[in-house]
Amino acid sequence: MDRRVRVVAVGFAGLLLVAGCSSSKSGSATSATSGPATTSGTSEPTTAITVGTAPTLSGTSFYLAAQDGIFAKNHLSATPKVTTSGAEAIPLLLNGQIQFTVSDAVGAIKAISQKLPLEIIAQGPIVSPDPAKDNSGLVVGSSITNVQDLAGKTVAVNALGSFSELAAEKSIDSAGGDSSKVTFVELPIPQMAAAVKAGTVAGAAISEPFLSAAKADRLRDLMPILYGVFPHAPMLVYLATTSYVSSHPQAVREFADSIAAADTALGENPATLKSVGGSVAKMTVAQLANSILPTYVSAPISLDALKTVMSVMVEYKVLTAPIDLTGHVYGT
C-alpha cells in the first residue's frame, strides 16, 4: 500500500501545486487580456496581463510590483487572479485566460516533465542555506523526541508529493530516521498545529506564520526542513506557456524584470516585505514580528538549485528521472 494516504482537505493551500494537472496541450496563449493597449498620453504601449497569484508572504513580489508602480514602469497592466491550486491555475494558463501563474518548484518541474508547454520566467523567495532563516519546520507533539520516534506515525503536509513533503522526508532520513516508515497525509496548514495537539497526527511540516504560532503554543519544532534539502532553490516560481513566451517576448521580458526588481526591493527592505506582504497575507503585526520572513534576493534562478530539487524528486519517486530544464527556464 502506498504510504502516502490522502486526506480530503478543502480550503487553504500554502503554495500552488501543479502535480496532477490536466496534460492537455496548449493552443495560442493570446487572449483579450494579453494584447497591447496604448495608454493615452504615452508613446509606449501597455500590455495587460492576468497573473495567477498566491496571497502569501512568498507571493509578495507580484503585489509589490503592482502596488509600487514597477509593472507600470515596465509598460504592464497586471491583474491578480487568486487561485487555490495548480489544478485550477494551469488550465487557465494553457487556455490563455491568464498569462503567468505561480507554482512551487516541485510542481513546476513535475508539470514540465509531463510535457506541458511551460517555462519558468521568474522566482519569488529562495530557500536560505542559513538554518536560522528557514521558515518551515517539522512540528511535533510531546511524545516525539527525535526523528526515529516518527516510525509508524503520521505526519501532515500541505500536499502530497510537494516541496514541503519532500523536504520533510529528506530531512527525516538525513537526521537518521526512516521516512519510508512514516505515513504522510494532506492537511491545510492552518489546521496542522491543532491536529498535532489533538494527537490526530504525530507531526506536521508547517510554515510561517503558523510555525511560530505553533511554537508559542508549546509545540516543539523538531528541526528546520528546507535549508539542508533545497538550499538556494526558489520557493515559488512564475510560469508562462512557451507559446506566450514566443509570441509576447517584450511582455515576458518586462514581467521578468518587474519581478526581479520587486525581489530586490523586498530583500533590501524587510519593512516593505512586512508592510506589503503582511497586508496581502492578512497577518497581524504580532505575527509578522514573530515570524521568520522569506528570503528574497537579487539573483537569477539557479539551475543548479533546480537540479538539486529534481534529484530529491527522483530519490523519492515523484519524478522517474531528471529532465533537461534548458529552454524551460527563461534566459537559458
C-alpha positions as CSV (number, residue, x, y, z in Angstrom):
1,M,0.0,0.0,0.0
2,D,1.2,3.5,-0.8
3,R,2.4,5.1,2.5
4,R,1.1,8.4,1.3
5,V,-2.5,8.4,2.4
6,R,-4.7,11.2,1.0
7,V,-6.9,13.1,3.5
8,V,-9.5,15.2,1.8
9,A,-9.0,18.8,2.7
10,V,-10.9,21.8,1.4
11,G,-9.7,25.4,1.6
12,F,-6.2,26.8,2.2
13,A,-3.3,25.8,0.1
14,G,0.2,27.1,1.1
15,L,1.7,27.2,-2.3
16,L,0.3,26.3,-5.7
17,L,1.0,22.8,-6.8
18,V,1.0,21.5,-10.4
19,A,1.2,17.8,-10.0
20,G,-1.9,16.1,-11.2
21,C,-2.9,18.9,-13.5
22,S,-4.5,18.4,-16.9
23,S,-1.9,17.4,-19.5
24,S,-3.9,18.8,-22.5
25,K,-1.7,20.8,-24.8
26,S,-2.0,24.5,-25.2
27,G,-3.3,26.4,-28.2
28,S,-2.5,30.0,-28.5
29,A,-1.8,31.8,-25.2
30,T,-3.0,35.1,-26.6
31,S,-6.3,36.3,-25.1
32,A,-8.2,39.5,-24.9
33,T,-6.4,40.5,-21.8
34,S,-2.9,40.0,-23.2
35,G,-2.8,42.3,-26.2
36,P,-1.1,45.7,-26.2
37,A,-3.2,48.7,-25.4
38,T,-1.8,52.2,-25.9
39,T,-2.3,54.3,-22.8
40,S,-3.5,57.9,-23.5
41,G,-0.7,60.4,-23.4
42,T,2.2,57.9,-23.7
43,S,4.2,56.7,-26.6
44,E,4.8,53.2,-25.1
45,P,2.1,50.6,-25.4
46,T,0.9,49.0,-22.2
47,T,0.3,45.2,-22.2
48,A,-2.5,43.9,-20.0
49,I,-1.7,40.6,-18.2
50,T,-3.5,38.5,-15.7
51,V,-1.4,36.6,-13.2
52,G,-2.3,33.6,-11.0
53,T,-1.2,34.6,-7.5
54,A,-0.7,33.3,-4.0
55,P,-1.8,35.8,-1.3
56,T,1.1,34.8,1.0
57,L,4.5,36.3,2.0
58,S,6.1,34.1,-0.6
59,G,3.9,35.7,-3.3
60,T,4.7,39.3,-2.3
61,S,6.8,40.0,-5.4
62,F,3.8,40.3,-7.6
63,Y,1.9,42.5,-5.2
64,L,4.8,44.9,-4.6
65,A,5.3,45.2,-8.4
66,A,1.7,46.1,-8.8
67,Q,1.4,48.5,-5.8
68,D,4.7,50.2,-6.2
69,G,4.4,51.0,-9.9
70,I,7.1,48.6,-11.0
71,F,4.8,46.9,-13.5
72,A,3.6,50.3,-14.8
73,K,7.2,51.4,-15.3
74,N,7.7,48.3,-17.4
75,H,4.6,49.0,-19.5
76,L,2.4,46.3,-17.9
77,S,-1.0,46.5,-16.5
78,A,-1.2,43.5,-14.2
79,T,-4.4,42.0,-12.7
80,P,-4.2,39.3,-10.0
81,K,-6.1,36.1,-10.2
82,V,-6.1,34.3,-6.9
83,T,-6.1,30.5,-7.5
84,T,-6.1,27.8,-4.9
85,S,-4.3,25.0,-6.7
86,G,-2.4,24.1,-9.8
87,A,-5.4,22.1,-10.9
88,E,-7.2,25.4,-11.3
89,A,-4.3,27.6,-12.4
90,I,-2.6,25.5,-15.1
91,P,-5.6,25.0,-17.3
92,L,-6.3,28.8,-17.1
93,L,-2.7,29.3,-18.2
94,L,-2.8,26.8,-21.0
95,N,-6.1,28.2,-22.3
96,G,-4.8,31.8,-22.3
97,Q,-7.1,33.0,-19.6
98,I,-4.1,34.1,-17.6
99,Q,-0.6,34.8,-18.9
100,F,1.5,33.9,-15.8
101,T,1.0,31.9,-12.7
102,V,2.8,30.9,-9.5
103,S,3.8,27.4,-8.6
104,D,6.2,25.8,-6.2
105,A,9.4,24.5,-7.8
106,V,8.4,20.8,-7.4
107,G,5.1,21.4,-9.1
108,A,6.7,23.4,-12.0
109,I,9.3,20.7,-12.7
110,K,6.6,17.9,-12.5
111,A,4.4,19.8,-15.0
112,I,7.3,20.3,-17.4
113,S,8.2,16.6,-17.1
114,Q,4.7,15.8,-18.2
115,K,5.4,17.6,-21.4
116,L,3.2,20.6,-20.6
117,P,4.5,23.6,-22.7
118,L,5.6,25.7,-19.8
119,E,8.6,27.9,-19.0
120,I,9.8,29.2,-15.6
121,I,10.1,33.0,-16.0
122,A,11.0,34.4,-12.6
123,Q,11.2,33.4,-9.0
124,G,9.9,34.6,-5.6
125,P,11.8,34.0,-2.4
126,I,14.5,31.3,-2.2
127,V,15.4,28.8,0.5
128,S,18.2,30.3,2.6
129,P,21.1,28.0,3.4
130,D,21.1,29.5,6.9
131,P,19.0,27.3,9.3
132,A,18.2,30.4,11.3
133,K,16.3,31.8,8.2
134,D,14.4,28.6,7.5
135,N,10.7,29.5,7.8
136,S,9.5,25.9,7.6
137,G,9.8,23.2,10.3
138,L,8.7,19.8,11.5
139,V,6.4,20.5,14.4
140,V,5.8,17.5,16.8
141,G,3.9,16.7,20.0
142,S,5.5,15.8,23.3
143,S,5.7,12.1,22.6
144,I,8.2,12.7,19.8
145,T,11.8,13.4,20.9
146,N,13.7,12.5,17.7
147,V,13.1,11.5,14.1
148,Q,13.4,7.8,15.0
149,D,10.2,8.2,17.0
150,L,8.3,9.1,13.8
151,A,8.5,5.5,12.6
152,G,4.9,4.1,12.2
153,K,3.5,7.6,12.9
154,T,1.6,10.1,10.7
155,V,2.9,13.5,9.5
156,A,0.8,16.1,7.9
157,V,1.9,18.0,4.8
158,N,0.0,20.7,2.8
159,A,0.0,18.4,-0.3
160,L,1.4,15.0,-1.2
161,G,4.4,14.9,-3.4
162,S,5.0,18.6,-2.7
163,F,8.0,20.8,-1.9
164,S,7.2,20.5,1.9
165,E,6.7,16.8,1.9
166,L,10.0,16.1,0.0
167,A,11.8,18.4,2.4
168,A,10.3,16.6,5.4
169,E,11.2,13.1,4.0
170,K,14.8,14.1,3.1
171,S,15.3,15.8,6.5
172,I,14.0,12.8,8.4
173,D,16.3,10.5,6.5
174,S,19.3,12.8,6.8
175,A,18.8,13.0,10.5
176,G,18.9,9.2,10.9
177,G,15.2,8.5,10.7
178,D,13.4,6.4,8.1
179,S,10.7,8.3,6.1
180,S,9.6,5.1,4.4
181,K,8.0,4.2,7.8
182,V,6.2,7.5,8.1
183,T,2.7,7.9,6.7
184,F,2.1,11.4,5.1
185,V,-1.4,12.9,4.9
186,E,-2.7,16.1,3.4
187,L,-4.0,18.8,5.8
188,P,-4.5,22.5,5.4
189,I,-1.6,24.4,7.1
190,P,-3.8,26.4,9.5
191,Q,-5.2,23.1,10.8
192,M,-1.9,21.4,11.4
193,A,-1.0,22.7,14.9
194,A,-4.4,21.7,16.3
195,A,-4.1,18.3,14.8
196,V,-0.7,17.8,16.4
197,K,-2.0,18.9,19.8
198,A,-5.0,16.6,19.5
199,G,-2.8,13.7,18.6
200,T,-4.5,13.2,15.2
201,V,-1.1,13.4,13.6
202,A,2.3,13.0,15.3
203,G,3.9,15.8,13.4
204,A,3.4,18.4,10.7
205,A,5.6,20.1,8.1
206,I,4.5,23.6,8.8
207,S,5.5,27.1,7.5
208,E,5.2,30.6,8.8
209,P,3.3,32.3,10.3
210,F,1.8,29.0,11.6
211,L,5.3,27.7,12.6
212,S,5.9,30.5,15.1
213,A,2.3,30.3,16.4
214,A,2.7,26.5,17.0
215,K,5.9,27.0,18.9
216,A,4.2,29.7,21.0
217,D,1.5,27.1,21.7
218,R,4.2,24.8,23.2
219,L,4.6,22.5,20.3
220,R,8.2,21.5,19.5
221,D,10.0,22.4,16.3
222,L,11.9,19.2,15.8
223,M,14.1,20.7,13.0
224,P,14.0,23.1,10.1
225,I,13.4,21.2,6.9
226,L,14.2,23.3,3.9
227,Y,17.7,24.8,4.3
228,G,19.6,21.4,4.2
229,V,17.5,19.9,1.4
230,F,16.8,22.7,-1.1
231,P,19.4,25.5,-0.5
232,H,19.1,28.4,-2.9
233,A,16.1,26.8,-4.6
234,P,13.1,29.1,-5.4
235,M,10.2,28.5,-3.0
236,L,7.9,29.9,-5.7
237,V,8.3,30.4,-9.4
238,Y,6.3,32.2,-12.0
239,L,5.3,30.2,-15.1
240,A,4.2,31.1,-18.6
241,T,3.4,28.9,-21.6
242,T,6.0,28.5,-24.3
243,S,3.6,29.9,-26.9
244,Y,3.1,33.1,-24.9
245,V,6.9,33.5,-24.4
246,S,7.4,33.2,-28.1
247,S,4.5,35.4,-29.1
248,H,5.0,38.1,-26.5
249,P,8.7,38.4,-25.9
250,Q,8.6,42.0,-24.7
251,A,5.9,41.4,-22.2
252,V,7.7,38.4,-20.8
253,R,10.9,40.3,-20.5
254,E,9.1,43.2,-18.8
255,F,7.4,40.8,-16.4
256,A,10.7,39.0,-15.5
257,D,12.3,42.4,-15.0
258,S,9.4,43.6,-12.8
259,I,9.5,40.5,-10.5
260,A,13.3,40.8,-10.2
261,A,13.0,44.4,-9.2
262,A,10.4,43.6,-6.6
263,D,12.6,40.7,-5.3
264,T,15.5,43.2,-4.9
265,A,13.4,45.7,-3.1
266,L,11.9,43.1,-0.7
267,G,15.4,41.6,0.0
268,E,16.8,45.1,0.8
269,N,13.9,46.3,2.9
270,P,12.2,43.8,5.3
271,A,9.9,46.6,6.4
272,T,8.5,46.7,2.8
273,L,8.0,42.9,3.0
274,K,6.2,43.2,6.3
275,S,4.0,46.1,5.0
276,V,3.0,44.7,1.6
277,G,3.2,41.0,2.3
278,G,1.6,41.3,5.7
279,S,-1.4,43.1,4.2
280,V,-1.7,40.6,1.3
281,A,-1.4,37.6,3.7
282,K,-3.7,39.3,6.3
283,M,-1.1,38.9,9.0
284,T,-1.1,40.8,12.2
285,V,1.7,43.0,13.5
286,A,2.4,40.3,16.1
287,Q,2.5,37.5,13.6
288,L,4.9,39.5,11.4
289,A,7.2,40.3,14.4
290,N,7.4,36.6,15.5
291,S,7.7,35.0,12.0
292,I,10.8,34.1,10.1
293,L,10.4,36.1,6.9
294,P,11.1,34.5,3.5
295,T,14.4,35.3,1.8
296,Y,14.3,37.5,-1.3
297,V,17.5,38.0,-3.3
298,S,18.6,39.9,-6.3
299,A,19.8,36.9,-8.3
300,P,18.8,34.9,-11.4
301,I,17.2,31.5,-10.9
302,S,19.8,28.9,-10.1
303,L,19.8,25.9,-12.5
304,D,22.0,24.0,-10.0
305,A,19.4,24.6,-7.3
306,L,16.6,23.3,-9.6
307,K,18.7,20.3,-10.4
308,T,19.0,19.6,-6.6
309,V,15.2,19.8,-6.4
310,M,15.0,17.3,-9.3
311,S,17.4,14.9,-7.6
312,V,15.3,14.8,-4.5
313,M,12.1,14.3,-6.6
314,V,13.8,11.3,-8.3
315,E,15.0,9.9,-5.0
316,Y,11.5,10.0,-3.5
317,K,9.8,8.8,-6.8
318,V,7.9,12.0,-7.5
319,L,9.9,12.1,-10.8
320,T,11.0,8.9,-12.6
321,A,14.2,10.6,-14.0
322,P,15.8,14.0,-14.2
323,I,14.8,16.2,-17.1
324,D,16.6,18.8,-19.2
325,L,15.4,22.2,-18.0
326,T,17.4,24.1,-20.6
327,G,14.9,26.0,-22.6
328,H,12.3,25.8,-19.8
329,V,14.0,28.4,-17.6
330,Y,13.8,31.9,-19.0
331,G,17.2,33.1,-20.3
332,T,18.7,29.6,-20.6
